[in-house]
Amino acid sequence: MHRTRVKICGITRAQDLFAAVAAGADALGFVFYPKSPRYVSLDTFAALGRALPPYVSSTALFVNPTLDEVRAVVEAAPVALLQFHGDETFEQCAAIADAVKRPFVRAYRVKPDTTPNQLLECELAYRAASPWFSSLLLDAYVDAYGGAGKVFDWSLIPKELAPRVVLSGGLSVQNATDAVASVRPYAVDISSGVEASKGIKDARKIADFIAAVRAADAIIESEHDHERHQPDPRN
């Protein structure tokens, strides 16, 4: 069965963590950018981290952090993945990930004039820069750090790259099925699209979003089944 991974980002409260886990989220994101309304302190993260059940991973989101800042987060509670959203260079991401021994995802803010080749070249450069590189997270370009709930042109994502990326930016209950069925990313990442207000999640929206992703998975699996049952033209 085809299964797109789902990350619910911007968790700030235990009840939101439990709602995301109950709905079937694969990963939860915690924001360590003080200017974000979804920022969590080390103490809050430590408490939330203790509530994470087995096999649900935590991602720590940073914007231009120092190594000491990242190390403090990694030591506060379990962190499976780092997520860089600032102006970090290849070398800075690689050095921090290597120092704390964690894989990382790099956010790429897609502009209207971004080309498919630029995305492929960026991914190749990060893979060459570090064995800790995991994936690009594709988000819409805005003149600010972090997501802004904006959708970008999904057709810019090369077909050969899509199965390796995390799709973000303006996802919602309403467009999740179409997004996953058309792009076919490895994972999706949502924050504001499942909120009642900034930093406060809506349990029903989380459940409905994940259900919408699973509906897309069913469409993709149905197409795969159809392809598998087509007669071999060589016979």
Summary of the structure (lengths in Angstrom):
residues: 235
radius of gyration: 17.8
end to end distance: 27.6
largest distance: 64.6
contacts: 750
relative contact order: 0.16
helix: 42%
strand: 20%
